[in-house]
């Protein structure tokens, strides 16, 4: 702030960060998430930065040992110990176009370009990337734009595109692009009129590996995974240093990367990007079904009456099924049998007969106990 002291500027910045932290914590808790609290936030942040810069060596040398070593080195010196001595790695090589080497670990930074998203996505679509497995990190940036400014620019752009459509023949290859742009403009305009907000979303993906060969393999597998979901993965060629700095926890995305990867979304689209969607459908005490082959997370269901069916809905084939305990205990197999078709499965008939046999055994046992007391 011009004319203010440096001490006051730092104090104001800390207060703003505290307000933002409280707001984020409240919203996360409202969404059912538990936020971990730390007694010493400064020590926690220092350890986080050290781990991010030294992913490989931090597994063997913890932050406390690194800090003690640096203090021993400078204990006889009169100058202050620079903060970089505690957190910076010994090696940071950004000379390659497609990857970098930091602390002996290979990094490749990618982004989803502006035209790399699907027009329509389902809720939790980012869980595919978030749960991609070891060595895959996803960073999401959402910037809320002023509604009044967006509405003015949107209305002007719609008028410009409509005038261009009038001058373009419907047999021209540009006509479909103009028509799509006008339709998209009206979609955004209707959304803003219905109390939605306008955002720009940016998605950066970082792939890490211990060797260049492993990095190339993970990159190819990630491209296949993205392509299967109609998403485009674009390398940050000659921008590896800018991408690495952008994904650090400073909430400062480089302007050039922002322009290349920004995509406009409304509130509903931004809500679909909620990343904390777990393969576990319950808490740690849930009923284990299997292990996810992509990231080894446990898939469990707790207290939910459901049937897990292994089959093909296109050919209407069913190969196997599993019943949750709540489905059996609640007698749902008698109330609402479930399957790919409307017909009752043979497994359902077997389960019904099994439950009835248990009930009959229970009745006979209770009758024997009653006769024994007479």
Secondary structure, 3 states (H helix, E strand, C coil): CCCCCHHHHHHHHHHHHHHHHHHHHHHHHHCCCCCCCCCCHHHHHHHHHHHHHCCCHHHCCCHHHHHHHHHHHHCCCCCCCCCHHHHCCCCEECCCCCCEEECCEEEEEEECCCCCCCCCCCCCCCHHHHCCCCCEEEEEEEEEECHHHHHHHHHHHHHHHHHHHHHCCCCCHHHHHHHHHHHHHHHHHHHHHCCCCEEEEEEEEEEEECCHHHHHHHHHHHHHHHHHCCCCCEECCCCHHHHHHHCCCCCCCCHHHHHHHCEEEEHHHHHCCCCCCCCCCCCCCCEEEEECCCCCCEEEECCCCCEEEEEECCCCEEEEEEECHHHHHCCHHHHCCCCCCCCCCHHHHHHHHHHHHHHHHHHHHHHHHHHHHC
